[in-house]
Amino acid sequence: MYRNIVQKNYFLFIISLLPFSVHCTENLDLLYSTSFLKNYEVLNKTLKQYGFVDVSFTTTDNIALSGLFLSRPNATCNVIVCAGFFPGKKEGMATFYALLPEYCNILLFDARGRGSSEGPFLRNVWRYGTHEYKDITGAISWINNNNELAVVIGGTCCGVFNAAHALINLTKNNTLITSRVKGLFFDSGWGSVMTMSQSSAIANIKKHISRTITFLYGTKENIEQRALYKLSFALIYRCFKIGHFMCAKPLIMQHEKTTNLFDKINQISLPIFFIHSYDDTHADINNAMELSALAPNSQCWWIEKSSHAKHYLIHRELYKEKLTAFIESVI
């Protein structure tokens, strides 16, 4: 295990020393490397070498957000990419530079409380979803002031949950048409904070127990069948259920009516491209399927085997092909 950590850090160190022509211009494969995608300082420099520049904008509740924007001279549209819950940083979505067509301007930004953006993150986390959509409406306003091109929004997990709420808000305010937003790609998204607070936590519990037992036994084989795994999960799961029922649930339920997406997604008339996998342990695919059935204008790509919010890393060529086709169909 120690050797693996040393090798990983050595890899990142070597990458950071590579000349621009090698690790920036020539080798986009690095943007699909999970190790490289965790090195945010190097990623920031790499994106700036690609042509991204620092930008900032303010939300309607006066939160200053930090972003990176790539403006292309022959662009025909803008794409706003929204990061997930954690780490929620713009650099973590760098892969979309390699995925998106060359005719797209690209805006990446740190969600409130993450990276260089202002605002609360874990404080009042039970209110998650009540104001986060303002990050996306702020990004839309900024990009509309920057140029007059069509806008496509997307991203993963919490990012697209908030993006959907942003579009609902624009619809209510009769500003959707003037926003020039043409579509939403909804990757590994979900519709309820309450549901996600349980499924994601349980998935993380299983992951950490598996890692610990793998370390103890020195093998990944039949981990979930071992008595130690079953006993550990049973005990931790019971504690989690009690804690969630007594503490988290009463707090989250205060805002569930506002944040629940299932009874609101029918208000989005724009095309939505749903991307989800059957084996997603964090966000149940049945949630995505229900949202897709409720959305008036939906397209779907249900994946047999993948991993939560990593479809673009695991199925990169097909993801790029399908995402390009969706963008071209809406602009």
DONUGU-843667 format. One record per residue (C-alpha): residue number from 1; residue in one letter; chain; z, x, y. Coordinates in pm, whole numbers. Example, Ala and Ser with C-alpha at 12.3 -4.5 7.8 and 13.67 -1.06 7.14 Angstrom:
2
fido=1 | gugu=A | tivex=A | Z=780 | X=1230 | Y=-450
fido=2 | gugu=S | tivex=A | Z=714 | X=1367 | Y=-106
This chain:
331
fido=1 | gugu=M | tivex=A | Z=0 | X=0 | Y=0
fido=2 | gugu=Y | tivex=A | Z=88 | X=282 | Y=241
fido=3 | gugu=R | tivex=A | Z=-243 | X=452 | Y=159
fido=4 | gugu=N | tivex=A | Z=-432 | X=131 | Y=242
fido=5 | gugu=I | tivex=A | Z=-260 | X=108 | Y=581
fido=6 | gugu=V | tivex=A | Z=-346 | X=471 | Y=658
fido=7 | gugu=Q | tivex=A | Z=-708 | X=417 | Y=553
fido=8 | gugu=K | tivex=A | Z=-735 | X=105 | Y=769
fido=9 | gugu=N | tivex=A | Z=-594 | X=277 | Y=1078
fido=10 | gugu=Y | tivex=A | Z=-816 | X=580 | Y=1019
fido=11 | gugu=F | tivex=A | Z=-1120 | X=350 | Y=998
fido=12 | gugu=L | tivex=A | Z=-1034 | X=188 | Y=1330
fido=13 | gugu=F | tivex=A | Z=-973 | X=528 | Y=1489
fido=14 | gugu=I | tivex=A | Z=-1310 | X=659 | Y=1376
fido=15 | gugu=I | tivex=A | Z=-1486 | X=343 | Y=1495
fido=16 | gugu=S | tivex=A | Z=-1334 | X=380 | Y=1840
fido=17 | gugu=L | tivex=A | Z=-1474 | X=733 | Y=1866
fido=18 | gugu=L | tivex=A | Z=-1828 | X=647 | Y=1762
fido=19 | gugu=P | tivex=A | Z=-2088 | X=675 | Y=2038
fido=20 | gugu=F | tivex=A | Z=-2223 | X=362 | Y=2204
fido=21 | gugu=S | tivex=A | Z=-2562 | X=390 | Y=2035
fido=22 | gugu=V | tivex=A | Z=-2405 | X=388 | Y=1690
fido=23 | gugu=H | tivex=A | Z=-2127 | X=131 | Y=1694
fido=24 | gugu=C | tivex=A | Z=-2253 | X=-93 | Y=1972
fido=25 | gugu=T | tivex=A | Z=-2630 | X=-110 | Y=1987
fido=26 | gugu=E | tivex=A | Z=-2730 | X=-34 | Y=1629
fido=27 | gugu=N | tivex=A | Z=-2456 | X=-169 | Y=1404
fido=28 | gugu=L | tivex=A | Z=-2380 | X=-538 | Y=1454
fido=29 | gugu=D | tivex=A | Z=-2233 | X=-542 | Y=1102
fido=30 | gugu=L | tivex=A | Z=-1907 | X=-421 | Y=1255
fido=31 | gugu=L | tivex=A | Z=-1872 | X=-760 | Y=1423
fido=32 | gugu=Y | tivex=A | Z=-1834 | X=-910 | Y=1076
fido=33 | gugu=S | tivex=A | Z=-1557 | X=-670 | Y=973
fido=34 | gugu=T | tivex=A | Z=-1212 | X=-831 | Y=964
fido=35 | gugu=S | tivex=A | Z=-1050 | X=-491 | Y=1027
fido=36 | gugu=F | tivex=A | Z=-1268 | X=-424 | Y=1331
fido=37 | gugu=L | tivex=A | Z=-1212 | X=-776 | Y=1468
fido=38 | gugu=K | tivex=A | Z=-838 | X=-709 | Y=1488
fido=39 | gugu=N | tivex=A | Z=-881 | X=-410 | Y=1719
fido=40 | gugu=Y | tivex=A | Z=-896 | X=-602 | Y=2047
fido=41 | gugu=E | tivex=A | Z=-906 | X=-303 | Y=2282
fido=42 | gugu=V | tivex=A | Z=-1209 | X=-154 | Y=2107
fido=43 | gugu=L | tivex=A | Z=-1371 | X=-497 | Y=2084
fido=44 | gugu=N | tivex=A | Z=-1329 | X=-552 | Y=2456
fido=45 | gugu=K | tivex=A | Z=-1500 | X=-221 | Y=2533
fido=46 | gugu=T | tivex=A | Z=-1773 | X=-294 | Y=2278
fido=47 | gugu=L | tivex=A | Z=-1848 | X=-637 | Y=2427
fido=48 | gugu=K | tivex=A | Z=-1871 | X=-485 | Y=2774
fido=49 | gugu=Q | tivex=A | Z=-2117 | X=-231 | Y=2638
fido=50 | gugu=Y | tivex=A | Z=-2323 | X=-524 | Y=2513
fido=51 | gugu=G | tivex=A | Z=-2331 | X=-659 | Y=2869
fido=52 | gugu=F | tivex=A | Z=-2029 | X=-889 | Y=2891
fido=53 | gugu=V | tivex=A | Z=-1838 | X=-884 | Y=3219
fido=54 | gugu=D | tivex=A | Z=-1484 | X=-992 | Y=3307
fido=55 | gugu=V | tivex=A | Z=-1455 | X=-1339 | Y=3459
fido=56 | gugu=S | tivex=A | Z=-1167 | X=-1572 | Y=3542
fido=57 | gugu=F | tivex=A | Z=-1130 | X=-1939 | Y=3620
fido=58 | gugu=T | tivex=A | Z=-851 | X=-2186 | Y=3687
fido=59 | gugu=T | tivex=A | Z=-777 | X=-2508 | Y=3501
fido=60 | gugu=T | tivex=A | Z=-695 | X=-2839 | Y=3668
fido=61 | gugu=D | tivex=A | Z=-325 | X=-2774 | Y=3599
fido=62 | gugu=N | tivex=A | Z=-347 | X=-2437 | Y=3779
fido=63 | gugu=I | tivex=A | Z=-352 | X=-2205 | Y=3479
fido=64 | gugu=A | tivex=A | Z=-558 | X=-1889 | Y=3539
fido=65 | gugu=L | tivex=A | Z=-766 | X=-1801 | Y=3233
fido=66 | gugu=S | tivex=A | Z=-938 | X=-1473 | Y=3154
fido=67 | gugu=G | tivex=A | Z=-1283 | X=-1456 | Y=2999
fido=68 | gugu=L | tivex=A | Z=-1587 | X=-1246 | Y=2917
fido=69 | gugu=F | tivex=A | Z=-1935 | X=-1369 | Y=3011
fido=70 | gugu=L | tivex=A | Z=-2274 | X=-1247 | Y=2898
fido=71 | gugu=S | tivex=A | Z=-2560 | X=-1351 | Y=3126
fido=72 | gugu=R | tivex=A | Z=-2911 | X=-1299 | Y=2990
fido=73 | gugu=P | tivex=A | Z=-3217 | X=-1301 | Y=3218
fido=74 | gugu=N | tivex=A | Z=-3424 | X=-1524 | Y=2988
fido=75 | gugu=A | tivex=A | Z=-3144 | X=-1757 | Y=2878
fido=76 | gugu=T | tivex=A | Z=-3220 | X=-2125 | Y=2823
fido=77 | gugu=C | tivex=A | Z=-2863 | X=-2240 | Y=2757
fido=78 | gugu=N | tivex=A | Z=-2494 | X=-2147 | Y=2774
fido=79 | gugu=V | tivex=A | Z=-2262 | X=-2139 | Y=2473
fido=80 | gugu=I | tivex=A | Z=-1884 | X=-2160 | Y=2524
fido=81 | gugu=V | tivex=A | Z=-1694 | X=-2029 | Y=2221
fido=82 | gugu=C | tivex=A | Z=-1333 | X=-2147 | Y=2180
fido=83 | gugu=A | tivex=A | Z=-1086 | X=-1940 | Y=1977
fido=84 | gugu=G | tivex=A | Z=-835 | X=-2081 | Y=1730
fido=85 | gugu=F | tivex=A | Z=-457 | X=-2107 | Y=1758
fido=86 | gugu=F | tivex=A | Z=-366 | X=-1747 | Y=1680
fido=87 | gugu=P | tivex=A | Z=-433 | X=-1502 | Y=1821
fido=88 | gugu=G | tivex=A | Z=-651 | X=-1720 | Y=2047
fido=89 | gugu=K | tivex=A | Z=-812 | X=-1418 | Y=2215
fido=90 | gugu=K | tivex=A | Z=-1170 | X=-1394 | Y=2337
fido=91 | gugu=E | tivex=A | Z=-1229 | X=-1065 | Y=2156
fido=92 | gugu=G | tivex=A | Z=-1159 | X=-1231 | Y=1822
fido=93 | gugu=M | tivex=A | Z=-1475 | X=-1440 | Y=1867
fido=94 | gugu=A | tivex=A | Z=-1696 | X=-1134 | Y=1919
fido=95 | gugu=T | tivex=A | Z=-1891 | X=-1213 | Y=1601
fido=96 | gugu=F | tivex=A | Z=-2070 | X=-1491 | Y=1786
fido=97 | gugu=Y | tivex=A | Z=-2258 | X=-1225 | Y=1983
fido=98 | gugu=A | tivex=A | Z=-2429 | X=-1137 | Y=1654
fido=99 | gugu=L | tivex=A | Z=-2465 | X=-1500 | Y=1545
fido=100 | gugu=L | tivex=A | Z=-2604 | X=-1671 | Y=1853
fido=101 | gugu=P | tivex=A | Z=-2974 | X=-1656 | Y=1950
fido=102 | gugu=E | tivex=A | Z=-3076 | X=-1413 | Y=2223
fido=103 | gugu=Y | tivex=A | Z=-3166 | X=-1700 | Y=2456
fido=104 | gugu=C | tivex=A | Z=-2797 | X=-1797 | Y=2489
fido=105 | gugu=N | tivex=A | Z=-2557 | X=-1694 | Y=2763
fido=106 | gugu=I | tivex=A | Z=-2212 | X=-1660 | Y=2604
fido=107 | gugu=L | tivex=A | Z=-1867 | X=-1735 | Y=2748
fido=108 | gugu=L | tivex=A | Z=-1558 | X=-1623 | Y=2556
fido=109 | gugu=F | tivex=A | Z=-1208 | X=-1679 | Y=2695
fido=110 | gugu=D | tivex=A | Z=-841 | X=-1631 | Y=2614
fido=111 | gugu=A | tivex=A | Z=-666 | X=-1960 | Y=2552
fido=112 | gugu=R | tivex=A | Z=-366 | X=-2031 | Y=2774
fido=113 | gugu=G | tivex=A | Z=-73 | X=-1805 | Y=2691
fido=114 | gugu=R | tivex=A | Z=-291 | X=-1567 | Y=2491
fido=115 | gugu=G | tivex=A | Z=-447 | X=-1234 | Y=2585
fido=116 | gugu=S | tivex=A | Z=-482 | X=-1197 | Y=2963
fido=117 | gugu=S | tivex=A | Z=-459 | X=-1569 | Y=3038
fido=118 | gugu=E | tivex=A | Z=-161 | X=-1728 | Y=3207
fido=119 | gugu=G | tivex=A | Z=38 | X=-2024 | Y=3078
fido=120 | gugu=P | tivex=A | Z=283 | X=-2110 | Y=2801
fido=121 | gugu=F | tivex=A | Z=209 | X=-2053 | Y=2435
fido=122 | gugu=L | tivex=A | Z=502 | X=-2096 | Y=2196
fido=123 | gugu=R | tivex=A | Z=722 | X=-2256 | Y=2460
fido=124 | gugu=N | tivex=A | Z=705 | X=-2633 | Y=2406
fido=125 | gugu=V | tivex=A | Z=469 | X=-2577 | Y=2112
fido=126 | gugu=W | tivex=A | Z=547 | X=-2931 | Y=1990
fido=127 | gugu=R | tivex=A | Z=343 | X=-3055 | Y=2288
fido=128 | gugu=Y | tivex=A | Z=37 | X=-2867 | Y=2168
fido=129 | gugu=G | tivex=A | Z=-284 | X=-3056 | Y=2239
fido=130 | gugu=T | tivex=A | Z=-163 | X=-3245 | Y=2546
fido=131 | gugu=H | tivex=A | Z=-298 | X=-2997 | Y=2804
fido=132 | gugu=E | tivex=A | Z=-500 | X=-2738 | Y=2611
fido=133 | gugu=Y | tivex=A | Z=-823 | X=-2933 | Y=2651
fido=134 | gugu=K | tivex=A | Z=-807 | X=-2839 | Y=3020
fido=135 | gugu=D | tivex=A | Z=-892 | X=-2482 | Y=2919
fido=136 | gugu=I | tivex=A | Z=-1230 | X=-2605 | Y=2798
fido=137 | gugu=T | tivex=A | Z=-1297 | X=-2835 | Y=3093
fido=138 | gugu=G | tivex=A | Z=-1214 | X=-2539 | Y=3317
fido=139 | gugu=A | tivex=A | Z=-1464 | X=-2323 | Y=3128
fido=140 | gugu=I | tivex=A | Z=-1729 | X=-2595 | Y=3161
fido=141 | gugu=S | tivex=A | Z=-1670 | X=-2624 | Y=3535
fido=142 | gugu=W | tivex=A | Z=-1693 | X=-2248 | Y=3579
fido=143 | gugu=I | tivex=A | Z=-2017 | X=-2219 | Y=3386
fido=144 | gugu=N | tivex=A | Z=-2170 | X=-2517 | Y=3569
fido=145 | gugu=N | tivex=A | Z=-2099 | X=-2339 | Y=3896
fido=146 | gugu=N | tivex=A | Z=-2255 | X=-2021 | Y=3755
fido=147 | gugu=N | tivex=A | Z=-2593 | X=-2169 | Y=3654
fido=148 | gugu=E | tivex=A | Z=-2771 | X=-2498 | Y=3584
fido=149 | gugu=L | tivex=A | Z=-2850 | X=-2449 | Y=3215
fido=150 | gugu=A | tivex=A | Z=-2750 | X=-2679 | Y=2929
fido=151 | gugu=V | tivex=A | Z=-2415 | X=-2613 | Y=2762
fido=152 | gugu=V | tivex=A | Z=-2318 | X=-2608 | Y=2394
fido=153 | gugu=I | tivex=A | Z=-1951 | X=-2581 | Y=2298
fido=154 | gugu=G | tivex=A | Z=-1798 | X=-2469 | Y=1970
fido=155 | gugu=G | tivex=A | Z=-1560 | X=-2240 | Y=1791
fido=156 | gugu=T | tivex=A | Z=-1296 | X=-2275 | Y=1522
fido=157 | gugu=C | tivex=A | Z=-978 | X=-2460 | Y=1431
fido=158 | gugu=C | tivex=A | Z=-764 | X=-2550 | Y=1736
fido=159 | gugu=G | tivex=A | Z=-1041 | X=-2441 | Y=1969
fido=160 | gugu=V | tivex=A | Z=-1273 | X=-2720 | Y=1861
fido=161 | gugu=F | tivex=A | Z=-987 | X=-2970 | Y=1837
fido=162 | gugu=N | tivex=A | Z=-925 | X=-2906 | Y=2208
fido=163 | gugu=A | tivex=A | Z=-1298 | X=-2900 | Y=2284
fido=164 | gugu=A | tivex=A | Z=-1336 | X=-3249 | Y=2135
fido=165 | gugu=H | tivex=A | Z=-1054 | X=-3372 | Y=2359
fido=166 | gugu=A | tivex=A | Z=-1228 | X=-3208 | Y=2656
fido=167 | gugu=L | tivex=A | Z=-1546 | X=-3405 | Y=2585
fido=168 | gugu=I | tivex=A | Z=-1344 | X=-3726 | Y=2550
fido=169 | gugu=N | tivex=A | Z=-1183 | X=-3655 | Y=2887
fido=170 | gugu=L | tivex=A | Z=-1524 | X=-3594 | Y=3048
fido=171 | gugu=T | tivex=A | Z=-1649 | X=-3921 | Y=2899
fido=172 | gugu=K | tivex=A | Z=-1353 | X=-4113 | Y=3040
fido=173 | gugu=N | tivex=A | Z=-1414 | X=-3962 | Y=3383
fido=174 | gugu=N | tivex=A | Z=-1789 | X=-4038 | Y=3367
fido=175 | gugu=T | tivex=A | Z=-1868 | X=-3670 | Y=3417
fido=176 | gugu=L | tivex=A | Z=-2010 | X=-3586 | Y=3074
fido=177 | gugu=I | tivex=A | Z=-2373 | X=-3607 | Y=3189
fido=178 | gugu=T | tivex=A | Z=-2317 | X=-3394 | Y=3499
fido=179 | gugu=S | tivex=A | Z=-2130 | X=-3137 | Y=3285
fido=180 | gugu=R | tivex=A | Z=-2463 | X=-3064 | Y=3109
fido=181 | gugu=V | tivex=A | Z=-2286 | X=-3037 | Y=2771
fido=182 | gugu=K | tivex=A | Z=-2534 | X=-3118 | Y=2495
fido=183 | gugu=G | tivex=A | Z=-2343 | X=-3068 | Y=2171
fido=184 | gugu=L | tivex=A | Z=-2036 | X=-2940 | Y=1985
fido=185 | gugu=F | tivex=A | Z=-2016 | X=-2730 | Y=1668
fido=186 | gugu=F | tivex=A | Z=-1687 | X=-2811 | Y=1499
fido=187 | gugu=D | tivex=A | Z=-1591 | X=-2530 | Y=1260
fido=188 | gugu=S | tivex=A | Z=-1273 | X=-2569 | Y=1048
fido=189 | gugu=G | tivex=A | Z=-1143 | X=-2831 | Y=1288
fido=190 | gugu=W | tivex=A | Z=-890 | X=-3107 | Y=1234
fido=191 | gugu=G | tivex=A | Z=-773 | X=-3431 | Y=1390
fido=192 | gugu=S | tivex=A | Z=-393 | X=-3442 | Y=1396
fido=193 | gugu=V | tivex=A | Z=-130 | X=-3196 | Y=1517
fido=194 | gugu=M | tivex=A | Z=121 | X=-3357 | Y=1283
fido=195 | gugu=T | tivex=A | Z=-99 | X=-3311 | Y=977
fido=196 | gugu=M | tivex=A | Z=-199 | X=-2957 | Y=1073
fido=197 | gugu=S | tivex=A | Z=160 | X=-2852 | Y=1144
fido=198 | gugu=Q | tivex=A | Z=237 | X=-2921 | Y=779
fido=199 | gugu=S | tivex=A | Z=-76 | X=-2807 | Y=594
fido=200 | gugu=S | tivex=A | Z=-116 | X=-2482 | Y=786
fido=201 | gugu=A | tivex=A | Z=252 | X=-2391 | Y=749
fido=202 | gugu=I | tivex=A | Z=239 | X=-2455 | Y=373
fido=203 | gugu=A | tivex=A | Z=-77 | X=-2245 | Y=339
fido=204 | gugu=N | tivex=A | Z=93 | X=-1957 | Y=521
fido=205 | gugu=I | tivex=A | Z=404 | X=-1988 | Y=303
fido=206 | gugu=K | tivex=A | Z=188 | X=-1961 | Y=-10
fido=207 | gugu=K | tivex=A | Z=-4 | X=-1666 | Y=133
fido=208 | gugu=H | tivex=A | Z=310 | X=-1465 | Y=217
fido=209 | gugu=I | tivex=A | Z=477 | X=-1540 | Y=-116
fido=210 | gugu=S | tivex=A | Z=159 | X=-1432 | Y=-298
fido=211 | gugu=R | tivex=A | Z=143 | X=-1107 | Y=-101
fido=212 | gugu=T | tivex=A | Z=507 | X=-1027 | Y=-173
fido=213 | gugu=I | tivex=A | Z=479 | X=-1095 | Y=-545
fido=214 | gugu=T | tivex=A | Z=149 | X=-907 | Y=-565
fido=215 | gugu=F | tivex=A | Z=327 | X=-608 | Y=-413
fido=216 | gugu=L | tivex=A | Z=615 | X=-638 | Y=-661
fido=217 | gugu=Y | tivex=A | Z=397 | X=-678 | Y=-970
fido=218 | gugu=G | tivex=A | Z=110 | X=-459 | Y=-854
fido=219 | gugu=T | tivex=A | Z=-151 | X=-716 | Y=-952
fido=220 | gugu=K | tivex=A | Z=-311 | X=-1033 | Y=-813
fido=221 | gugu=E | tivex=A | Z=-373 | X=-1187 | Y=-1154
fido=222 | gugu=N | tivex=A | Z=-209 | X=-1523 | Y=-1227
fido=223 | gugu=I | tivex=A | Z=26 | X=-1490 | Y=-929
fido=224 | gugu=E | tivex=A | Z=71 | X=-1865 | Y=-885
fido=225 | gugu=Q | tivex=A | Z=154 | X=-1903 | Y=-1255
fido=226 | gugu=R | tivex=A | Z=444 | X=-1663 | Y=-1245
fido=227 | gugu=A | tivex=A | Z=795 | X=-1804 | Y=-1255
fido=228 | gugu=L | tivex=A | Z=904 | X=-1603 | Y=-951
fido=229 | gugu=Y | tivex=A | Z=621 | X=-1751 | Y=-744
fido=230 | gugu=K | tivex=A | Z=701 | X=-2107 | Y=-852
fido=231 | gugu=L | tivex=A | Z=1073 | X=-2064 | Y=-785
fido=232 | gugu=S | tivex=A | Z=1016 | X=-1897 | Y=-446
fido=233 | gugu=F | tivex=A | Z=770 | X=-2161 | Y=-332
fido=234 | gugu=A | tivex=A | Z=991 | X=-2449 | Y=-450
fido=235 | gugu=L | tivex=A | Z=1290 | X=-2318 | Y=-254
fido=236 | gugu=I | tivex=A | Z=1101 | X=-2229 | Y=65
fido=237 | gugu=Y | tivex=A | Z=894 | X=-2547 | Y=55
fido=238 | gugu=R | tivex=A | Z=1208 | X=-2762 | Y=26
fido=239 | gugu=C | tivex=A | Z=1366 | X=-2584 | Y=325
fido=240 | gugu=F | tivex=A | Z=1046 | X=-2624 | Y=522
fido=241 | gugu=K | tivex=A | Z=1018 | X=-2997 | Y=448
fido=242 | gugu=I | tivex=A | Z=1377 | X=-3056 | Y=557
fido=243 | gugu=G | tivex=A | Z=1334 | X=-2852 | Y=874
fido=244 | gugu=H | tivex=A | Z=1001 | X=-3014 | Y=959
fido=245 | gugu=F | tivex=A | Z=1135 | X=-3365 | Y=902
fido=246 | gugu=M | tivex=A | Z=1453 | X=-3310 | Y=1105
fido=247 | gugu=C | tivex=A | Z=1320 | X=-3092 | Y=1389
fido=248 | gugu=A | tivex=A | Z=942 | X=-3066 | Y=1420
fido=249 | gugu=K | tivex=A | Z=834 | X=-3419 | Y=1329
fido=250 | gugu=P | tivex=A | Z=1045 | X=-3606 | Y=1592
fido=251 | gugu=L | tivex=A | Z=917 | X=-3373 | Y=1864
fido=252 | gugu=I | tivex=A | Z=550 | X=-3378 | Y=1762
fido=253 | gugu=M | tivex=A | Z=546 | X=-3756 | Y=1712
fido=254 | gugu=Q | tivex=A | Z=622 | X=-3806 | Y=2082
fido=255 | gugu=H | tivex=A | Z=270 | X=-3685 | Y=2160
fido=256 | gugu=E | tivex=A | Z=80 | X=-3779 | Y=1843
fido=257 | gugu=K | tivex=A | Z=-71 | X=-4089 | Y=2002
fido=258 | gugu=T | tivex=A | Z=-218 | X=-3875 | Y=2279
fido=259 | gugu=T | tivex=A | Z=-334 | X=-3583 | Y=2067
fido=260 | gugu=N | tivex=A | Z=-459 | X=-3767 | Y=1756
fido=261 | gugu=L | tivex=A | Z=-836 | X=-3731 | Y=1740
fido=262 | gugu=F | tivex=A | Z=-919 | X=-3982 | Y=1466
fido=263 | gugu=D | tivex=A | Z=-899 | X=-4286 | Y=1693
fido=264 | gugu=K | tivex=A | Z=-1085 | X=-4114 | Y=1980
fido=265 | gugu=I | tivex=A | Z=-1372 | X=-3912 | Y=1836
fido=266 | gugu=N | tivex=A | Z=-1594 | X=-4222 | Y=1837
fido=267 | gugu=Q | tivex=A | Z=-1598 | X=-4185 | Y=2217
fido=268 | gugu=I | tivex=A | Z=-1806 | X=-3867 | Y=2187
fido=269 | gugu=S | tivex=A | Z=-2172 | X=-3969 | Y=2188
fido=270 | gugu=L | tivex=A | Z=-2301 | X=-3612 | Y=2178
fido=271 | gugu=P | tivex=A | Z=-2416 | X=-3448 | Y=1852
fido=272 | gugu=I | tivex=A | Z=-2132 | X=-3282 | Y=1660
fido=273 | gugu=F | tivex=A | Z=-2203 | X=-3029 | Y=1387
fido=274 | gugu=F | tivex=A | Z=-1913 | X=-3029 | Y=1139
fido=275 | gugu=I | tivex=A | Z=-1861 | X=-2710 | Y=937
fido=276 | gugu=H | tivex=A | Z=-1586 | X=-2703 | Y=675
fido=277 | gugu=S | tivex=A | Z=-1512 | X=-2580 | Y=323
fido=278 | gugu=Y | tivex=A | Z=-1369 | X=-2771 | Y=29
fido=279 | gugu=D | tivex=A | Z=-1115 | X=-2496 | Y=-42
fido=280 | gugu=D | tivex=A | Z=-973 | X=-2476 | Y=311
fido=281 | gugu=T | tivex=A | Z=-596 | X=-2467 | Y=254
fido=282 | gugu=H | tivex=A | Z=-505 | X=-2480 | Y=624
fido=283 | gugu=A | tivex=A | Z=-713 | X=-2780 | Y=736
fido=284 | gugu=D | tivex=A | Z=-796 | X=-3033 | Y=464
fido=285 | gugu=I | tivex=A | Z=-1169 | X=-3104 | Y=442
fido=286 | gugu=N | tivex=A | Z=-1092 | X=-3475 | Y=402
fido=287 | gugu=N | tivex=A | Z=-981 | X=-3473 | Y=766
fido=288 | gugu=A | tivex=A | Z=-1312 | X=-3324 | Y=875
fido=289 | gugu=M | tivex=A | Z=-1505 | X=-3571 | Y=661
fido=290 | gugu=E | tivex=A | Z=-1316 | X=-3862 | Y=815
fido=291 | gugu=L | tivex=A | Z=-1386 | X=-3732 | Y=1166
fido=292 | gugu=S | tivex=A | Z=-1751 | X=-3688 | Y=1074
fido=293 | gugu=A | tivex=A | Z=-1772 | X=-4046 | Y=950
fido=294 | gugu=L | tivex=A | Z=-1614 | X=-4174 | Y=1272
fido=295 | gugu=A | tivex=A | Z=-1831 | X=-3968 | Y=1509
fido=296 | gugu=P | tivex=A | Z=-2141 | X=-4163 | Y=1625
fido=297 | gugu=N | tivex=A | Z=-2375 | X=-3861 | Y=1609
fido=298 | gugu=S | tivex=A | Z=-2270 | X=-3613 | Y=1340
fido=299 | gugu=Q | tivex=A | Z=-2428 | X=-3345 | Y=1126
fido=300 | gugu=C | tivex=A | Z=-2241 | X=-3179 | Y=839
fido=301 | gugu=W | tivex=A | Z=-2230 | X=-2859 | Y=643
fido=302 | gugu=W | tivex=A | Z=-1973 | X=-2879 | Y=364
fido=303 | gugu=I | tivex=A | Z=-1922 | X=-2539 | Y=198
fido=304 | gugu=E | tivex=A | Z=-1813 | X=-2499 | Y=-163
fido=305 | gugu=K | tivex=A | Z=-1623 | X=-2169 | Y=-136
fido=306 | gugu=S | tivex=A | Z=-1511 | X=-1998 | Y=182
fido=307 | gugu=S | tivex=A | Z=-1196 | X=-1948 | Y=391
fido=308 | gugu=H | tivex=A | Z=-1047 | X=-2125 | Y=690
fido=309 | gugu=A | tivex=A | Z=-1229 | X=-2031 | Y=1014
fido=310 | gugu=K | tivex=A | Z=-1411 | X=-1743 | Y=844
fido=311 | gugu=H | tivex=A | Z=-1731 | X=-1914 | Y=736
fido=312 | gugu=Y | tivex=A | Z=-1935 | X=-1708 | Y=982
fido=313 | gugu=L | tivex=A | Z=-1802 | X=-1391 | Y=816
fido=314 | gugu=I | tivex=A | Z=-1849 | X=-1503 | Y=456
fido=315 | gugu=H | tivex=A | Z=-2180 | X=-1689 | Y=493
fido=316 | gugu=R | tivex=A | Z=-2317 | X=-1500 | Y=792
fido=317 | gugu=E | tivex=A | Z=-2693 | X=-1544 | Y=742
fido=318 | gugu=L | tivex=A | Z=-2677 | X=-1913 | Y=653
fido=319 | gugu=Y | tivex=A | Z=-2426 | X=-1975 | Y=932
fido=320 | gugu=K | tivex=A | Z=-2656 | X=-1810 | Y=1185
fido=321 | gugu=E | tivex=A | Z=-2953 | X=-2011 | Y=1060
fido=322 | gugu=K | tivex=A | Z=-2773 | X=-2345 | Y=1071
fido=323 | gugu=L | tivex=A | Z=-2606 | X=-2279 | Y=1407
fido=324 | gugu=T | tivex=A | Z=-2939 | X=-2178 | Y=1562
fido=325 | gugu=A | tivex=A | Z=-3103 | X=-2493 | Y=1425
fido=326 | gugu=F | tivex=A | Z=-2825 | X=-2708 | Y=1573
fido=327 | gugu=I | tivex=A | Z=-2848 | X=-2545 | Y=1916
fido=328 | gugu=E | tivex=A | Z=-3225 | X=-2587 | Y=1923
fido=329 | gugu=S | tivex=A | Z=-3194 | X=-2951 | Y=1823
fido=330 | gugu=V | tivex=A | Z=-2964 | X=-3039 | Y=2114
fido=331 | gugu=I | tivex=A | Z=-3108 | X=-2839 | Y=2402
